Amino acid sequence: MSMNVTWVIGFLLFSQQEPMPPDNNLVLTRNGQPITMVNPTDLSRSYPFLPIIDTEKLDKVIDQIDKNALKKPTNAIIDPYGNMIPEQLGYGLNRQLFTEQVYSYLFNNAASKLEIPIQTIYPKVDSELLAEIRNKKIGEYTTIFNSYNKERTKNLFLAAQAINNFVLFPGEVFSFNNIVGKRTSEKGYLPAPVIMKGEISEDIGGGICQVSSTLFNAVDNAGLNIIQRFSHSKEVPYTPPGRDATVSWNGPDFVFKNKYNQPVLIKAHTLRNNLIIEIFSSDVINYNPKKVPYLPLQQGNPPK
């Protein structure tokens, strides 16, 4: 018999009552209002003399209820003007308590109306933590772009926005592709020039490699551990040779790790024709910064 089936013999041994009739639906409520009904056959298998819960069926029901009940928490962030936007709590189904209540309903003839148990979900980054890691700059880098190329500029802005306010905790790994996600027209990305196999062509999201390259130099400046980086097959105009980081969905990625004992905060924004990425952390961080090169016109006077 499948391992997904749980034999509930203990309930028969210690309860003199019959299992719930199959036509007695369980009404699930939230804030006292019905949201759905569940039939016992959606949760169990019928065998003579032995009530059996099909855990695979039960998990599917729980997953669907949790999906409908879920409100994801939001982290505290710093807005473009430097103001702190507080975090917001989330909530979701208390799966363990709900499972216990379903068992009680099936085997103890419990009430056929059940208020789904909700638990609070706390954000990973709250205002207190963000206040601690927002002031000490441990790395930065600036590159220049052509702001008259509206399509490419839009792509730069979207990718920078995706990594802005990201907090990487000690020991965690940052993947540019995972954080920014797939670059699609539905997200607002536009066709713009890209380098493919040493040639210039056009693709959705063209130009975001300037964001990953600027991030690479800022991260390297902060002394963080670079795990994965690839250069373009052709030199790019916004960093010195060999100081770029090409990225592509289902292709090259830029990956680094926070080797320090404090969280680090990534701040990214555009200002006129400058793409600026800064790395911040706590005042008590013990870090090892690294000098990184700029293009010749910026040497000794990196753009601010």
C-alpha positions, -999 to +999 in steps of 0.1 A: +000+000+000+012+035-008+033+053+018+010+083+012-018+066+031-019+070+069-036+042+089-055+057+117-061+027+140-056+046+172-087+067+167-108+034+165-092+020+196-099+050+217-131+063+203-165+046+203-179+069+177-182+062+141-162+080+114-179+110+098-205+100+072-193+108+037-222+131+030-214+154+059-193+182+044-168+202+064-175+239+060-144+261+063-148+296+074-126+327+077-136+355+100-168+336+105-177+337+068-178+304+047-151+302+021-153+266+009-166+231+017-146+199+019-162+164+015-147+136+036-140+117+004-116+145-006-095+135+024-097+098+029-101+064+013-130+040+021-120+006+034-143-017+055-138-013+092-107+009+089-108+046+083-078+057+063-066+092+056-050+097+022-022+121+031-017+130-006-053+141-009-051+160+024-019+178+014-035+190-018-065+204+001-041+220+026-020+235-002-050+250-019-064+265+013-029+279+022-026+294-012-060+312-009-052+323+027-017+335+021-006+371+023+031+374+019+050+397+043+069+426+028+103+437+040+111+472+053+128+492+025+144+526+020+126+548-006+144+570-032+143+599-008+160+580+020+129+574+041+122+541+058+091+523+047+081+499+075+077+462+070+043+446+068+034+413+085+019+385+064-002+355+073-009+320+062-025+287+072-013+270+104-009+237+087-002+216+118-032+229+137-055+226+107-044+190+101-052+181+138-086+197+134-093+178+102-084+145+120-107+155+149-135+162+124-131+129+106-128+106+136-143+123+166-175+136+150-163+172+157-182+202+145-186+202+107-178+240+106-142+249+110-126+284+113-093+279+095-063+287+118-042+315+107-006+322+118+015+353+114+044+353+089+072+378+098+092+395+071+129+387+068+139+424+070+123+447+095+129+484+103+152+477+132+175+456+111+175+480+081+183+509+104+214+490+116+228+482+082+219+513+061+246+538+072+281+522+067+291+520+031+315+492+024+315+491-014+303+511-044+307+515-082+293+538-108+290+533-146+277+557-173+251+549-199+234+567-228+202+580-214+189+589-249+185+552-256+151+549-240+146+512-244+180+503-229+176+529-201+142+513-192+158+479-189+186+493-167+160+509-144+140+477-141+170+455-133+184+481-108+150+483-092+149+445-088+181+444-068+176+476-049+170+472-011+180+435-012+195+423+020+220+393+019+225+376+053+257+360+065+265+329+045+238+335+020+244+334-018+231+360-043+222+350-078+215+378-102+192+357-124+172+344-094+167+378-079+160+398-111+140+369-126+133+363-163+133+394-184+100+395-202+079+421-220+052+414-194+075+429-168+082+459-189+115+449-204+120+462-240+141+450-270+176+466-269+211+458-281+229+428-266+262+410-273+258+374-285+288+354-296+308+385-302+282+402-323+257+430-316+220+419-319+188+428-302+168+410-274+143+416-247+161+431-217+192+443-236+215+463-214+209+447-180+244+433-182+255+468-172+236+464-140+252+430-133+286+444-142+282+475-120+270+452-092+301+429-096+325+458-092+306+472-062+306+437-046+342+432-054+350+466-039+333+455-007+355+423-006+326+399-009+332+364-022+326+361-060+314+326-068+305+329-105+312+355-131+316+355-169+328+383-192+312+391-225+327+377-257+334+413-267+346+443-247+319+466-233+321+504-231+310+509-195+338+490-175+375+484-180+383+452-200+377+421-180+356+439-153+322+431-167+297+404-158+274+390-185+241+374-176+214+356-195+183+338-185+191+300-186+227+310-193+256+329-176+248+342-141+266+365-116+268+349-082+284+360-049+284+351-013+282+372+019+313+359+038+310+385+066+292+381+099+268+409+092+240+413+067+248+435+037+223+459+019+224+466-018+213+500-030+209+506-067+196+536-086+201+557-117+209+594-116+208+612-150+232+590-170+248+573-140+241+538-127+251+538-090+253+507-069+263+508-032+268+481-006+261+490+031+263+471+063+265+474+101+289+497+119+304+467+136+312+448+104+348+437+100+354+438+062+382+438+037+376+463+009+393+459-024+404+486-049+386+482-082+395+500-115+375+525-135+377+534-171+406+558-179+383+589-180+371+581-145+404+571-129+411+592-098+377+608-101+350+581-101+316+594-110+294+602-081 
